[in-house]
Amino acid sequence: MTSKGRVRTGLTAGLIAGLAASGPSWAGPLLCAWDILGKGGEVHALAQDYATAMAREGVHFEVRTFTDERVVAEDLRTGQCAAAILTGFRARPFNQVTGSIDSLGSAVVVRDGKVDLPASYEVLRKLILVFASPQAASLMVEGQYEVGGIMPVGAAYPMLRERFEITPHTLAGKRVAAFDHDRVQGMLIQKMGAQAISSDVTNVGTKFNNGLVDLIHMPAITFKPFELARGMGSKGGVLRMPVMIPTLQLVFNRTQVPASLGPPSRAHWAALHEGAMKVIQRAESEVPARYWFDLPPDHVQPYVDVLRDGRLAGAKAGLYSLRTLNLMKKARCQLSPAMAECSTPTESPAP
């Protein structure tokens, strides 16, 4: 029986946060989760709720929490963890199809020179529902790993220490944080003449606040816990032009759990989507209005084009799944068929 699950109101801090190494010896399959707040974080609570729900399916997970996402990914790879909750970036080596959801601009819908944020989130919702369906079950499996759930953490916005009009030509010389486990970010940053500064979620806020980088791309849920207003001061801001919509994903090792676990697991996570969106919307509304700013309408399409070119370069390099990019393009064009890209054959999988 599918559990409807729940997303707790405190998820704002915990969606991006990780879990401190903890936990007693375990008797059942080990579920490793990542949350910066450790056992006090809401991703830990999310993992506990998931374990309770899956117990009703006959799988009795023990939850262990970590603050370092690299440890979670490595322990899943080496078989120490039977399942793991981690970002889509870290999930990509285990399943490129779902890991490519967290790709440059793939969920961004533009109408009349502006980003249509509700429609952009709807692109992601559609894809999550498709991937949770029985028809997509085979896509959730790659080798010995299977994706058991996907959840949005909110649009990643450019956050600047000092505002400037971001175009393909104005990033030259800027220091831009790039997650070292997402090669496509670094590729695009360098292509635009900027300096990619290796970062991860545990240090990106500190680097921004201390002036070691000029620009980061983060969801609104990090604004308060990372105290990003310190780095913005009176000159910085948040550009209302997302580069992607990152996700949390649950991945399990199929050799350590029953073969029947995938469908109820994905249904459980899909049922959490509405609650997660409420948390995201609240976090975005809590960023003070004075920090938000927009691109001029005639600069939006060139910005989107740069993200598309970076996305296609990532696919050409074998870092993104063209199948996923094609599904996301179809969803974008269903929601906004007048977009120029909808009349071109880009992002089609090879025949």
C-alpha positions as CSV (number, residue, x, y, z in Angstrom):
1,M,0.0,0.0,0.0
2,T,1.3,3.4,-1.0
3,S,2.1,5.8,1.9
4,K,1.1,9.4,1.3
5,G,4.0,10.5,3.4
6,R,4.5,14.1,4.6
7,V,6.9,16.9,4.4
8,R,7.5,18.7,7.6
9,T,7.3,22.5,7.8
10,G,10.9,22.7,8.9
11,L,12.0,21.2,5.6
12,T,13.2,24.7,4.5
13,A,16.6,24.3,6.2
14,G,16.8,20.5,5.8
15,L,16.1,20.0,2.0
16,I,19.6,21.2,1.1
17,A,21.2,20.1,4.4
18,G,23.0,16.9,5.3
19,L,23.2,14.4,8.0
20,A,26.0,14.0,10.7
21,A,27.4,10.5,10.9
22,S,25.5,8.7,13.5
23,G,23.5,5.7,14.5
24,P,23.8,2.5,16.3
25,S,24.5,-0.9,14.8
26,W,21.8,-1.9,12.3
27,A,19.9,-5.1,11.7
28,G,18.1,-4.2,8.4
29,P,19.2,-2.6,5.1
30,L,21.0,0.6,5.8
31,L,19.5,3.9,4.5
32,C,22.1,6.6,4.4
33,A,20.9,10.2,4.2
34,W,22.6,13.5,3.8
35,D,21.7,16.6,5.7
36,I,23.9,19.5,6.9
37,L,22.0,19.7,10.1
38,G,22.7,16.1,11.0
39,K,20.2,14.1,13.0
40,G,18.4,17.4,13.9
41,G,17.7,18.1,10.2
42,E,14.5,17.5,8.4
43,V,16.0,15.3,5.7
44,H,16.8,13.0,8.6
45,A,13.1,13.2,9.6
46,L,12.2,12.6,6.0
47,A,14.3,9.5,5.9
48,Q,12.8,8.2,9.2
49,D,9.3,8.7,7.7
50,Y,10.3,6.9,4.6
51,A,11.7,4.0,6.6
52,T,8.4,3.8,8.5
53,A,6.4,3.8,5.3
54,M,8.6,1.1,3.7
55,A,8.3,-1.1,6.8
56,R,4.6,-1.5,5.8
57,E,6.0,-2.8,2.5
58,G,8.1,-5.4,4.4
59,V,11.4,-3.6,4.2
60,H,12.8,-2.5,7.6
61,F,15.5,0.2,6.9
62,E,17.8,1.5,9.6
63,V,18.6,5.2,9.0
64,R,22.1,6.5,9.4
65,T,22.8,10.2,8.9
66,F,25.8,12.1,7.5
67,T,26.8,15.7,7.0
68,D,29.2,14.9,4.1
69,E,27.3,14.0,0.9
70,R,30.5,12.5,-0.6
71,V,30.5,9.9,2.2
72,V,26.9,9.0,1.4
73,A,27.6,8.5,-2.3
74,E,30.8,6.5,-1.7
75,D,29.1,4.2,0.8
76,L,26.3,3.6,-1.6
77,R,28.8,2.8,-4.3
78,T,30.8,0.4,-2.1
79,G,27.7,-1.4,-0.9
80,Q,27.9,-0.2,2.7
81,C,24.5,1.6,2.3
82,A,21.6,-0.3,0.7
83,A,19.9,3.0,-0.1
84,A,20.8,6.7,0.0
85,I,19.2,10.1,-0.1
86,L,21.3,12.6,-2.0
87,T,21.2,15.4,-4.5
88,G,20.5,14.7,-8.2
89,F,24.1,15.8,-8.9
90,R,25.4,13.0,-6.7
91,A,22.8,10.6,-8.0
92,R,23.8,11.0,-11.6
93,P,26.5,8.3,-11.6
94,F,24.0,5.8,-10.4
95,N,21.2,6.8,-12.9
96,Q,21.9,9.2,-15.7
97,V,18.2,9.4,-16.6
98,T,17.0,10.9,-13.3
99,G,20.4,12.6,-12.6
100,S,19.9,14.7,-15.8
101,I,16.8,16.3,-14.3
102,D,19.2,18.7,-12.5
103,S,20.5,20.0,-15.8
104,L,21.0,23.6,-17.0
105,G,17.7,25.3,-17.9
106,S,15.9,22.1,-18.6
107,A,12.8,23.1,-16.6
108,V,12.8,26.8,-17.4
109,V,9.7,28.1,-19.3
110,V,9.7,31.6,-20.7
111,R,6.7,33.6,-21.7
112,D,6.7,37.2,-23.0
113,G,10.3,37.9,-22.0
114,K,9.9,36.6,-18.4
115,V,10.4,33.3,-16.7
116,D,7.1,31.6,-15.9
117,L,8.1,30.1,-12.6
118,P,4.9,28.1,-11.9
119,A,5.1,26.6,-15.4
120,S,8.8,25.8,-14.8
121,Y,7.9,23.9,-11.6
122,E,5.1,22.2,-13.5
123,V,7.7,20.8,-15.9
124,L,9.5,19.1,-13.0
125,R,6.2,17.9,-11.5
126,K,5.2,16.3,-14.8
127,L,8.5,14.5,-15.1
128,I,8.5,13.2,-11.6
129,L,5.0,11.8,-12.1
130,V,6.2,10.2,-15.4
131,F,9.2,8.6,-13.6
132,A,7.0,7.4,-10.8
133,S,4.7,5.6,-13.3
134,P,4.9,1.8,-14.0
135,Q,5.6,2.6,-17.6
136,A,8.9,4.3,-16.7
137,A,10.0,1.6,-14.3
138,S,12.8,0.3,-16.6
139,L,14.3,3.8,-16.8
140,M,14.7,3.9,-13.1
141,V,17.1,1.0,-13.2
142,E,20.7,1.3,-14.2
143,G,22.9,-1.7,-13.5
144,Q,22.5,-2.7,-9.9
145,Y,20.9,0.6,-8.8
146,E,17.3,1.9,-8.9
147,V,15.9,5.3,-8.2
148,G,13.2,5.1,-5.6
149,G,12.0,8.7,-5.5
150,I,12.6,12.3,-6.6
151,M,11.8,15.6,-4.8
152,P,12.4,19.2,-5.8
153,V,14.4,21.5,-3.5
154,G,13.6,24.7,-5.4
155,A,14.9,26.7,-8.3
156,A,18.6,27.6,-8.2
157,Y,18.9,31.3,-8.7
158,P,22.1,33.4,-9.4
159,M,22.9,35.1,-6.1
160,L,25.4,38.0,-6.5
161,R,27.6,39.9,-4.0
162,E,27.2,42.9,-6.3
163,R,24.5,43.2,-8.9
164,F,25.3,43.3,-12.6
165,E,23.4,42.5,-15.7
166,I,24.2,38.9,-16.4
167,T,24.7,38.3,-20.2
168,P,26.9,35.9,-22.2
169,H,29.5,38.7,-22.2
170,T,29.4,40.1,-18.6
171,L,30.7,37.1,-16.7
172,A,34.2,37.4,-18.0
173,G,36.6,37.5,-15.0
174,K,33.9,36.8,-12.4
175,R,34.6,34.1,-9.8
176,V,31.6,31.7,-9.9
177,A,31.1,28.8,-7.5
178,A,30.9,25.5,-9.4
179,F,30.2,22.2,-7.7
180,D,33.1,19.9,-8.4
181,H,30.8,16.9,-8.8
182,D,28.9,18.6,-11.7
183,R,31.3,19.0,-14.6
184,V,28.8,20.8,-16.8
185,Q,28.7,23.8,-14.5
186,G,32.4,24.2,-14.8
187,M,32.3,23.8,-18.5
188,L,29.7,26.5,-19.0
189,I,31.4,28.9,-16.6
190,Q,34.7,28.6,-18.3
191,K,33.1,29.0,-21.7
192,M,31.7,32.3,-20.7
193,G,35.2,33.5,-19.6
194,A,34.5,33.3,-15.8
195,Q,36.6,31.5,-13.3
196,A,35.0,28.3,-11.9
197,I,35.7,28.1,-8.1
198,S,35.5,24.5,-6.9
199,S,32.8,24.3,-4.2
200,D,30.2,22.1,-2.6
201,V,27.1,22.6,-0.5
202,T,29.1,22.6,2.8
203,N,31.3,25.5,1.9
204,V,29.6,27.5,-0.8
205,G,27.8,29.8,1.6
206,T,31.0,30.6,3.5
207,K,32.9,31.3,0.3
208,F,30.1,33.7,-0.9
209,N,29.9,35.5,2.5
210,N,33.6,35.9,2.7
211,G,34.0,37.3,-0.8
212,L,35.9,34.3,-2.2
213,V,33.3,34.0,-5.0
214,D,31.3,36.7,-6.8
215,L,28.3,34.6,-7.7
216,I,26.6,31.4,-6.6
217,H,23.6,29.5,-7.9
218,M,21.4,28.3,-5.0
219,P,17.7,27.6,-4.1
220,A,15.9,30.1,-1.8
221,I,15.8,27.5,1.0
222,T,19.5,28.2,1.6
223,F,19.1,32.0,2.0
224,K,18.4,32.0,5.7
225,P,20.4,28.9,7.0
226,F,23.5,30.0,5.0
227,E,23.0,33.7,6.0
228,L,23.5,34.8,2.4
229,A,22.3,38.3,3.1
230,R,25.7,38.8,4.7
231,G,27.4,38.3,1.4
232,M,24.9,40.4,-0.5
233,G,25.1,43.4,1.8
234,S,23.5,46.5,0.2
235,K,24.8,45.9,-3.3
236,G,24.0,42.2,-4.0
237,G,20.8,40.5,-5.0
238,V,19.0,37.4,-6.4
239,L,18.4,37.3,-10.1
240,R,14.9,35.9,-10.8
241,M,16.2,33.7,-13.5
242,P,16.8,30.1,-12.4
243,V,19.6,28.1,-14.0
244,M,18.0,24.8,-13.0
245,I,15.7,23.2,-10.4
246,P,17.8,20.8,-8.3
247,T,16.3,17.7,-6.7
248,L,16.8,15.2,-3.9
249,Q,16.8,11.6,-5.0
250,L,16.6,8.3,-3.3
251,V,18.7,5.5,-4.8
252,F,19.0,1.9,-3.7
253,N,21.2,-1.0,-4.4
254,R,18.9,-3.7,-6.0
255,T,21.0,-6.5,-4.6
256,Q,20.2,-5.4,-1.0
257,V,16.5,-4.8,-1.2
258,P,13.5,-6.7,-2.5
259,A,12.8,-6.4,-6.3
260,S,9.3,-5.1,-5.5
261,L,10.4,-2.0,-3.6
262,G,10.7,0.4,-6.5
263,P,7.0,1.2,-7.3
264,P,5.8,1.8,-3.7
265,S,8.9,3.8,-3.0
266,R,8.4,6.1,-6.0
267,A,4.7,6.5,-5.2
268,H,5.6,7.5,-1.6
269,W,8.0,10.2,-2.8
270,A,5.7,11.4,-5.6
271,A,3.0,12.0,-2.9
272,L,5.4,14.4,-1.1
273,H,5.7,16.7,-4.0
274,E,2.9,19.1,-3.0
275,G,4.2,19.5,0.5
276,A,7.7,20.1,-0.8
277,M,6.4,22.8,-3.1
278,K,4.7,24.6,-0.3
279,V,8.0,24.7,1.6
280,I,9.8,26.0,-1.5
281,Q,7.2,28.7,-2.2
282,R,7.4,29.9,1.4
283,A,11.2,30.0,1.3
284,E,11.1,32.1,-1.9
285,S,8.5,34.5,-0.4
286,E,10.7,34.9,2.7
287,V,13.7,36.3,0.7
288,P,13.3,40.1,1.2
289,A,11.8,41.8,-1.9
290,R,14.8,44.3,-2.0
291,Y,17.1,41.5,-3.1
292,W,15.2,40.3,-6.1
293,F,15.8,41.8,-9.5
294,D,15.1,40.8,-13.1
295,L,16.8,40.7,-16.5
296,P,15.5,43.2,-19.1
297,P,13.0,41.2,-21.3
298,D,15.3,41.4,-24.3
299,H,18.1,39.7,-22.4
300,V,16.1,36.7,-21.2
301,Q,16.1,34.7,-24.4
302,P,19.9,35.0,-24.8
303,Y,20.3,33.8,-21.2
304,V,18.1,30.8,-21.9
305,D,20.0,30.1,-25.1
306,V,23.3,30.0,-23.1
307,L,21.8,27.5,-20.7
308,R,20.5,25.4,-23.6
309,D,24.0,25.4,-25.3
310,G,25.5,24.3,-22.0
311,R,22.9,21.6,-21.7
312,L,23.6,20.3,-25.2
313,A,27.3,20.4,-24.6
314,G,26.8,18.3,-21.4
315,A,24.8,15.8,-23.4
316,K,27.4,15.7,-26.2
317,A,30.0,15.0,-23.5
318,G,28.0,12.1,-22.2
319,L,27.2,13.8,-18.9
320,Y,23.4,14.3,-19.5
321,S,20.8,11.8,-20.8
322,L,19.3,13.0,-24.1
323,R,16.2,10.9,-23.2
324,T,15.6,13.0,-20.1
325,L,16.3,16.3,-21.9
326,N,13.9,15.3,-24.6
327,L,11.1,14.5,-22.1
328,M,11.7,17.9,-20.4
329,K,11.6,19.8,-23.6
330,K,8.3,18.1,-24.5
331,A,6.9,19.2,-21.1
332,R,8.2,22.8,-21.6
333,C,6.6,23.0,-25.1
334,Q,3.3,21.6,-23.9
335,L,3.1,24.4,-21.4
336,S,4.4,27.1,-23.7
337,P,4.3,26.0,-27.3
338,A,5.2,29.5,-28.6
339,M,8.8,29.2,-27.4
340,A,11.2,29.3,-30.3
341,E,12.8,26.1,-29.3
342,C,9.6,24.2,-29.8
343,S,10.0,24.4,-33.6
344,T,13.5,23.0,-33.6
345,P,14.7,19.4,-33.3
346,T,17.2,20.0,-30.5
347,E,17.5,17.6,-27.6
348,S,16.1,14.6,-29.5
349,P,17.6,11.2,-28.6
350,A,19.6,9.4,-31.2
351,P,17.4,7.1,-33.4
